[in-house]
Amino acid sequence: MSQLKQMSHLDNIPSTPGKFKMEKRLRWHSSLAKLTFWSFVFLGLIFIFFFLSPSSSSLPSDPSRRSLRTYSWGGPAWEKRVRSSAKVRARNGISVLVTGAAGFVGTHVSAALKRRGDGVVGLDNFNDYYDPSLKRARQALLERTGVFIVEGDINDSELLRKLFEVVAFTHVMHLAAQAGVRYAMENPSSYVHSNIAGLVNLLEVCKSANPQPAIVWASSSSVYGLNTKVPFSERDRTDQPASLYAATKKAGEEIAHTYNHIYGLSLTGLRFFTVYGPWGRPDMAYFFFTKDILKGKSIRIFEAPNHGTVARDFTYIDDIVKGCVAALDTAEKSTGSGGKKKGPAQLRVFNLGNTSPVPVTDLVSILERLLKVKAKRTMMKMPRNGDVQFTHANISLAQRELGYKPTTDLQTGLKKFVRWYIKYYSAGEKSAQ
C-alpha cells in the first residue's frame, strides 16, 4: 500500500523544475492553512467539552469522572468539626485520617479507634458503586460515636492539604478504593482513578506534610492472582494478576515501595482475605446470597473446571479490624520532612486472613440453616472475569509482627451478619438494593 502511495505521489511531479518549485510552495501554503484550520477546530472542541458541557448531574454515574468541585468543604465551622473529631482523648492516642471511612472496613476501623480514645477524621466520596444509602447509614453510625466524615475525593489535592493543615495527623489509614473484581470489566477507568491515581495523590500530600504521617493501607489477597502455591505467603510471587482490580492493587504495592524509598514514608500494606460481617458490602457473595435466598430467587454458585471446588478464606470483620489497629500501633514514624528523606523508613506487607478456606457451597449451606430457607442453587462454570478458584492465607508473619490471631469461624460470623441483615432491612421498610 505504501508503494502505491509513493507511485501516485511521483506521478504528480512536473517535468519542469521551476514549475515544481512553484507548485511545492503553493502546496506548502495550502497545508499550512489546513493545519491552522484544524488546529482551531480542535481547540474549539476542547473549549466546548470543558466549558460548555452539561453538568455532571446529567451524565451517567461514573466515579472516575465526578468533578472534585462538587464537594463542599472549608470554612470555620467545618474546621471546627474536623478538629473536634481529630481530638485525641487517650493518653498515648494517635490522630488518624481514615479514607473510605463510610465503607465496610473503614466504618468498623474508625469506630474501633474512636472507642479507645484516638482522634479520627473520615474521608469518603459516597459514590454509587453500591447503594449509597448504606454508606449514609454507616456515616450516621459513626457520627453518633463522634467521628466526622468529610465528603470529598482522595484525588482532591487541595482538600487533602487543607486537612493536614487543620490537623497534624500522626497516621493515615487508607481504605478508600474501587473494590470488586468483576466490575473492572464494566468500568476499568474507575479502578485506575481510585486505586492508582488516588493513592499517588494521597502519598504526594503525605510526603510533603510536616511531620509526615505513618501510613497503613489496604492492598488485597487478589494480588496473588494465578499463584497455585498454598497457603499464600507474603514471599510468594505476585506478578500474575487475574483481574484489573488485582493489577491496580499490585501497582499500589510498587508505588508504596517507591515513596518509601525516595521520600522516607512509613508504609504498611494489608492484604485482606474475603472480609465479611455486619454492615458489609452488597456486592459480596455472602451478602447477595442472603438477599436472594430470602426472596426465593435462584443463586448462582461457581465451580472450577472438572467440577472443582471454589473456596475462600472468609475473614470476619472484627478480626480484620484487630489487624488494622495492630498495624497502626506498630507502624514506625516516617523519616522524611518537607518531601525529603532523612533515613531508611519502615516498609511492610501482611496477609490478614482466617487460614481456613471454606467451599462456597458450604457457605450457602450455613446460610440456609441460619435463614431457615432452602436455597435454589444453580451450579455454573466459573467465568473468566477475574475470579480465582481459591484463596488461603499464611498469616505467620502477621502473627509474629502484629500479634494477629483471628478467632471467628464462618458459622459464628455469618450468624452475626444474618442477625444484622434482618434487623437492618426490616427497619423502616428498607429493601436490600
C-alpha positions as CSV (number, residue, x, y, z in Angstrom):
1,M,0.0,0.0,0.0
2,S,2.9,2.3,0.9
3,Q,4.4,1.7,-2.5
4,L,1.2,2.6,-4.3
5,K,1.1,5.9,-2.3
6,Q,4.7,6.6,-3.3
7,M,4.0,5.9,-7.0
8,S,0.9,8.2,-7.0
9,H,3.0,10.9,-5.4
10,L,5.7,10.6,-8.0
11,D,3.1,10.9,-10.8
12,N,2.4,14.4,-9.6
13,I,5.9,15.7,-10.0
14,P,6.1,18.0,-13.1
15,S,8.8,17.7,-15.7
16,T,9.9,21.3,-15.3
17,P,11.9,22.1,-12.1
18,G,10.6,25.7,-11.9
19,K,7.0,24.6,-12.1
20,F,7.7,22.0,-9.4
21,K,9.1,24.7,-7.0
22,M,6.1,26.9,-7.6
23,E,3.6,24.1,-7.0
24,K,5.5,22.9,-4.0
25,R,5.3,26.4,-2.5
26,L,1.6,26.6,-3.2
27,R,1.0,23.2,-1.6
28,W,3.1,24.2,1.4
29,H,0.8,27.3,1.9
30,S,-2.2,25.1,1.4
31,S,-1.0,22.6,4.0
32,L,-0.3,25.4,6.5
33,A,-3.8,26.8,6.0
34,K,-5.3,23.3,6.6
35,L,-3.1,22.8,9.7
36,T,-4.2,26.2,11.1
37,F,-7.9,25.5,10.3
38,W,-7.9,22.1,12.0
39,S,-5.9,23.4,15.0
40,F,-8.7,26.0,15.6
41,V,-11.3,23.3,15.2
42,F,-9.6,21.1,17.7
43,L,-9.2,23.9,20.2
44,G,-12.9,24.7,19.7
45,L,-13.9,21.2,20.6
46,I,-11.8,21.3,23.7
47,F,-13.4,24.5,24.7
48,I,-16.9,23.1,24.1
49,F,-16.1,19.9,26.1
50,F,-14.6,21.5,29.1
51,F,-16.6,24.8,29.4
52,L,-19.9,24.2,27.7
53,S,-20.6,20.6,28.5
54,P,-23.7,19.8,30.7
55,S,-23.3,19.4,34.4
56,S,-22.2,16.2,35.9
57,S,-25.7,15.6,37.3
58,S,-27.0,14.9,33.7
59,L,-24.2,12.4,32.9
60,P,-24.2,8.7,33.7
61,S,-22.8,7.9,37.1
62,D,-19.1,7.2,36.9
63,P,-16.8,7.6,40.0
64,S,-13.8,8.3,37.8
65,R,-15.5,11.3,36.1
66,R,-17.0,13.1,39.0
67,S,-15.9,16.6,39.4
68,L,-13.9,17.2,42.5
69,R,-15.5,20.7,42.8
70,T,-18.9,19.2,43.6
71,Y,-18.0,18.6,47.2
72,S,-18.5,21.4,49.7
73,W,-15.9,21.8,52.4
74,G,-13.9,24.5,54.3
75,G,-14.8,27.4,56.5
76,P,-14.6,28.0,60.3
77,A,-17.5,25.7,61.2
78,W,-16.1,22.9,59.0
79,E,-12.6,23.3,60.5
80,K,-14.1,23.2,64.0
81,R,-15.8,19.8,63.3
82,V,-12.6,18.4,61.8
83,R,-10.5,19.4,64.9
84,S,-13.2,18.1,67.3
85,S,-13.3,14.8,65.5
86,A,-9.5,14.6,65.5
87,K,-9.1,15.3,69.2
88,V,-7.1,12.6,70.9
89,R,-8.6,11.6,74.3
90,A,-6.4,8.7,75.3
91,R,-3.0,9.3,77.0
92,N,-1.0,7.7,74.2
93,G,-3.6,8.1,71.5
94,I,-3.0,8.8,67.8
95,S,-4.7,11.0,65.3
96,V,-5.8,9.2,62.2
97,L,-7.2,10.2,58.8
98,V,-9.3,7.3,57.6
99,T,-10.0,7.3,53.9
100,G,-13.0,5.3,52.7
101,A,-14.5,5.8,56.2
102,A,-18.1,5.2,55.1
103,G,-17.0,1.9,53.5
104,F,-17.4,-1.5,55.2
105,V,-13.9,-1.9,56.7
106,G,-13.5,1.9,57.1
107,T,-16.6,2.2,59.3
108,H,-15.5,-0.6,61.7
109,V,-11.9,0.6,61.9
110,S,-13.0,4.2,62.6
111,A,-15.4,3.1,65.3
112,A,-12.8,0.9,67.0
113,L,-10.2,3.7,67.0
114,K,-12.7,6.2,68.4
115,R,-13.8,3.9,71.1
116,R,-10.2,3.6,72.5
117,G,-9.7,7.4,72.5
118,D,-7.9,8.1,69.3
119,G,-8.6,11.1,67.2
120,V,-10.4,10.1,63.9
121,V,-11.4,12.1,60.8
122,G,-13.0,10.2,58.0
123,L,-13.0,11.0,54.2
124,D,-15.3,9.4,51.7
125,N,-16.8,10.4,48.3
126,F,-20.0,8.3,48.8
127,N,-20.0,7.0,45.3
128,D,-22.8,4.8,44.0
129,Y,-20.8,1.6,43.2
130,Y,-23.3,0.1,45.6
131,D,-26.3,1.5,47.5
132,P,-25.2,4.9,48.8
133,S,-27.9,4.8,51.5
134,L,-26.0,2.0,53.2
135,K,-22.9,4.3,53.3
136,R,-25.1,7.1,54.7
137,A,-26.3,4.8,57.4
138,R,-22.7,3.9,58.3
139,Q,-22.0,7.7,58.4
140,A,-24.8,8.2,60.8
141,L,-23.5,5.4,63.0
142,L,-20.0,7.0,63.1
143,E,-21.4,10.4,63.8
144,R,-23.1,9.1,66.9
145,T,-19.6,8.0,68.1
146,G,-18.1,11.4,67.4
147,V,-16.5,10.7,64.0
148,F,-16.9,13.3,61.4
149,I,-16.6,12.1,57.8
150,V,-15.5,14.8,55.3
151,E,-17.3,14.3,52.0
152,G,-14.6,14.5,49.3
153,D,-12.3,12.7,46.9
154,I,-8.8,11.4,47.6
155,N,-7.8,12.8,44.2
156,D,-8.6,16.3,45.5
157,S,-5.1,17.5,46.5
158,E,-6.4,20.9,47.8
159,L,-8.7,19.1,50.2
160,L,-6.1,16.7,51.5
161,R,-3.6,19.6,52.0
162,K,-6.3,21.5,53.9
163,L,-7.0,18.5,56.2
164,F,-3.3,18.2,57.0
165,E,-3.2,22.0,57.6
166,V,-6.0,21.8,60.1
167,V,-4.8,18.6,61.8
168,A,-1.2,17.2,62.1
169,F,-2.3,13.6,61.6
170,T,0.2,11.1,63.0
171,H,-1.3,8.2,60.9
172,V,-3.3,7.6,57.8
173,M,-5.5,4.5,57.4
174,H,-6.0,4.4,53.6
175,L,-9.0,2.2,52.8
176,A,-10.6,4.2,50.0
177,A,-10.5,2.2,46.8
178,Q,-12.6,0.9,43.9
179,A,-13.5,-2.6,45.1
180,G,-14.8,-5.6,43.3
181,V,-13.2,-8.0,40.8
182,R,-15.9,-8.3,38.2
183,Y,-16.9,-4.6,38.0
184,A,-13.5,-3.9,36.5
185,M,-14.7,-5.3,33.2
186,E,-17.5,-2.7,33.1
187,N,-15.7,0.4,34.4
188,P,-11.9,-0.1,34.2
189,S,-11.2,3.6,34.5
190,S,-12.7,3.8,38.0
191,Y,-10.0,1.4,39.2
192,V,-7.2,3.5,37.8
193,H,-8.8,6.7,39.1
194,S,-9.1,5.4,42.7
195,N,-6.6,2.7,43.2
196,I,-3.6,4.2,41.4
197,A,-4.2,7.9,40.8
198,G,-5.9,8.3,44.2
199,L,-3.1,6.5,46.0
200,V,-0.4,8.6,44.3
201,N,-2.2,11.8,45.1
202,L,-2.5,10.8,48.8
203,L,1.1,9.9,49.0
204,E,2.1,13.2,47.3
205,V,0.4,15.1,50.1
206,C,1.7,12.9,52.8
207,K,5.3,13.2,51.7
208,S,5.1,17.0,51.9
209,A,3.3,17.0,55.3
210,N,5.4,18.1,58.3
211,P,5.5,15.8,60.2
212,Q,4.9,13.0,57.7
213,P,2.3,10.5,58.9
214,A,2.8,6.8,59.0
215,I,0.5,5.1,56.5
216,V,-1.3,1.8,56.7
217,W,-3.3,1.0,53.5
218,A,-5.4,-1.8,52.1
219,S,-3.9,-4.0,49.5
220,S,-5.7,-7.2,48.6
221,S,-5.3,-11.0,48.6
222,S,-6.1,-10.6,44.9
223,V,-2.5,-9.8,44.2
224,Y,-1.7,-13.5,44.4
225,G,-3.6,-13.9,41.2
226,L,-2.9,-17.2,39.4
227,N,-0.4,-18.3,42.0
228,T,-1.1,-22.0,42.8
229,K,1.2,-22.4,45.8
230,V,-0.9,-22.5,49.0
231,P,-1.2,-21.1,51.6
232,F,-0.3,-17.7,50.1
233,S,2.7,-16.2,51.7
234,E,4.0,-12.6,51.5
235,R,7.1,-14.0,49.9
236,D,5.2,-15.6,47.0
237,R,5.2,-14.2,43.5
238,T,2.5,-11.6,42.8
239,D,3.3,-10.9,39.2
240,Q,0.3,-12.8,37.6
241,P,-2.8,-10.8,38.4
242,A,-6.1,-12.4,37.3
243,S,-8.0,-9.1,37.2
244,L,-7.6,-5.4,36.7
245,Y,-8.5,-4.9,40.3
246,A,-5.7,-7.1,41.4
247,A,-3.3,-5.4,39.0
248,T,-4.1,-2.0,40.5
249,K,-3.5,-3.3,44.0
250,K,-0.2,-4.8,42.9
251,A,0.7,-1.5,41.3
252,G,-0.2,0.1,44.7
253,E,2.4,-2.0,46.4
254,E,5.1,-1.0,43.9
255,I,4.1,2.7,44.3
256,A,4.3,2.3,48.1
257,H,7.8,0.9,47.7
258,T,8.8,3.9,45.6
259,Y,7.5,6.5,48.0
260,N,9.1,4.7,50.9
261,H,12.5,4.6,49.1
262,I,12.5,8.1,47.8
263,Y,10.7,10.1,50.5
264,G,11.0,8.1,53.7
265,L,7.3,7.4,54.1
266,S,6.5,4.6,56.6
267,L,4.1,2.3,54.7
268,T,2.3,-0.9,55.7
269,G,0.2,-2.8,53.2
270,L,-2.5,-5.2,54.3
271,R,-3.7,-8.0,52.0
272,F,-7.3,-8.6,53.1
273,F,-8.8,-12.1,52.5
274,T,-12.6,-12.0,51.7
275,V,-13.9,-9.8,54.6
276,Y,-17.5,-10.4,55.7
277,G,-19.8,-9.3,58.5
278,P,-22.4,-6.8,59.6
279,W,-22.5,-3.6,57.6
280,G,-20.8,-5.4,54.7
281,R,-20.7,-4.8,51.0
282,P,-23.8,-5.8,48.9
283,D,-21.6,-6.9,46.0
284,M,-20.1,-9.7,48.1
285,A,-21.4,-13.3,47.6
286,Y,-22.5,-13.9,51.2
287,F,-24.5,-10.6,51.1
288,F,-26.4,-11.1,47.8
289,F,-26.8,-14.9,48.5
290,T,-28.7,-13.9,51.7
291,K,-30.8,-11.4,49.8
292,D,-31.7,-13.8,47.1
293,I,-32.4,-16.8,49.3
294,L,-34.8,-14.7,51.4
295,K,-36.6,-13.6,48.2
296,G,-36.8,-17.1,46.8
297,K,-34.5,-16.3,43.9
298,S,-32.1,-18.8,42.4
299,I,-28.4,-18.2,43.4
300,R,-25.5,-19.0,41.0
301,I,-22.7,-20.9,42.5
302,F,-19.5,-21.2,40.5
303,E,-17.4,-24.3,40.2
304,A,-14.0,-24.8,38.9
305,P,-13.1,-27.0,35.8
306,N,-13.9,-30.7,36.2
307,H,-16.4,-29.8,39.0
308,G,-13.6,-28.5,41.1
309,T,-14.3,-26.7,44.4
310,V,-14.3,-22.9,44.7
311,A,-13.2,-21.9,48.2
312,R,-12.5,-18.6,50.0
313,D,-10.5,-17.8,53.2
314,F,-13.5,-15.9,54.7
315,T,-12.3,-13.5,57.4
316,Y,-14.7,-11.9,59.9
317,I,-14.6,-8.1,60.1
318,D,-13.7,-7.9,63.8
319,D,-10.5,-10.0,63.1
320,I,-9.6,-7.6,60.3
321,V,-10.1,-4.6,62.5
322,K,-7.7,-6.0,65.1
323,G,-5.1,-6.5,62.4
324,C,-5.6,-2.9,61.1
325,V,-5.3,-1.4,64.6
326,A,-2.2,-3.5,65.3
327,A,-0.6,-2.3,62.1
328,L,-1.2,1.3,63.1
329,D,0.1,0.7,66.6
330,T,3.3,-0.9,65.4
331,A,3.9,1.5,62.5
332,E,7.1,3.4,62.9
333,K,7.4,7.1,62.2
334,S,8.2,8.3,58.7
335,T,11.7,9.6,58.3
336,G,11.2,12.4,55.8
337,S,10.4,16.0,56.2
338,G,9.1,18.5,53.7
339,G,9.3,15.9,50.9
340,K,13.0,15.0,51.7
341,K,14.1,11.6,53.1
342,K,16.4,11.7,56.1
343,G,16.8,8.0,56.7
344,P,15.5,4.5,56.0
345,A,11.8,4.0,56.7
346,Q,9.6,1.1,57.5
347,L,8.0,-0.8,54.6
348,R,5.8,-3.8,55.4
349,V,3.2,-6.1,53.8
350,F,1.0,-8.5,55.8
351,N,-1.7,-11.1,55.0
352,L,-4.8,-10.7,57.1
353,G,-6.9,-13.8,56.6
354,N,-8.5,-16.6,58.6
355,T,-6.3,-19.5,57.4
356,S,-9.3,-21.8,56.9
357,P,-10.6,-21.8,53.3
358,V,-14.3,-22.8,53.1
359,P,-16.0,-24.0,49.9
360,V,-18.7,-21.6,48.7
361,T,-21.2,-24.5,48.7
362,D,-20.6,-24.8,52.5
363,L,-21.2,-21.0,52.9
364,V,-24.6,-21.5,51.2
365,S,-25.4,-24.4,53.5
366,I,-24.7,-22.3,56.6
367,L,-26.9,-19.5,55.3
368,E,-29.7,-22.0,54.6
369,R,-29.6,-23.1,58.3
370,L,-29.4,-19.6,59.7
371,L,-32.2,-18.2,57.4
372,K,-34.3,-21.4,57.7
373,V,-34.8,-21.3,53.9
374,K,-33.7,-23.8,51.3
375,A,-31.6,-22.1,48.6
376,K,-32.4,-22.6,44.9
377,R,-28.9,-23.5,43.7
378,T,-27.7,-23.2,40.1
379,M,-24.2,-24.5,39.5
380,M,-22.2,-22.7,36.9
381,K,-18.7,-22.9,35.5
382,M,-16.5,-20.1,36.7
383,P,-16.4,-17.4,34.1
384,R,-13.2,-15.7,33.0
385,N,-13.9,-12.5,34.7
386,G,-11.1,-12.2,37.2
387,D,-12.2,-14.6,39.9
388,V,-9.8,-17.2,41.2
389,Q,-10.6,-20.8,42.3
390,F,-9.3,-20.4,45.9
391,T,-7.7,-18.2,48.5
392,H,-5.8,-19.3,51.5
393,A,-3.7,-17.0,53.8
394,N,-0.5,-17.8,55.5
395,I,-0.6,-15.4,58.5
396,S,2.5,-16.4,60.3
397,L,4.2,-13.0,59.6
398,A,1.2,-11.1,60.9
399,Q,1.0,-13.3,64.0
400,R,4.7,-12.7,64.7
401,E,4.9,-8.9,64.0
402,L,1.3,-7.8,64.8
403,G,0.1,-10.4,67.3
404,Y,-2.7,-11.1,64.8
405,K,-4.9,-14.1,65.7
406,P,-8.3,-14.5,64.1
407,T,-10.9,-16.1,66.4
408,T,-14.2,-16.1,64.5
409,D,-15.2,-19.1,62.4
410,L,-17.6,-18.8,59.5
411,Q,-20.6,-20.2,61.3
412,T,-20.3,-17.7,64.1
413,G,-19.5,-14.8,61.8
414,L,-22.4,-15.5,59.5
415,K,-24.8,-15.8,62.4
416,K,-23.9,-12.2,63.4
417,F,-24.2,-11.0,59.8
418,V,-27.7,-12.5,59.3
419,R,-28.9,-11.0,62.6
420,W,-27.7,-7.6,61.4
421,Y,-29.1,-8.1,57.9
422,I,-32.6,-9.0,59.0
423,K,-32.7,-6.1,61.6
424,Y,-31.3,-3.5,59.1
425,Y,-33.5,-4.3,56.2
426,S,-36.6,-4.8,58.3
427,A,-36.3,-1.4,60.0
428,G,-38.2,1.4,58.3
429,E,-39.4,-0.9,55.5
430,K,-36.0,-0.9,53.9
431,S,-35.3,-3.1,50.9
432,A,-31.9,-4.6,50.0
433,Q,-30.7,-3.0,46.8
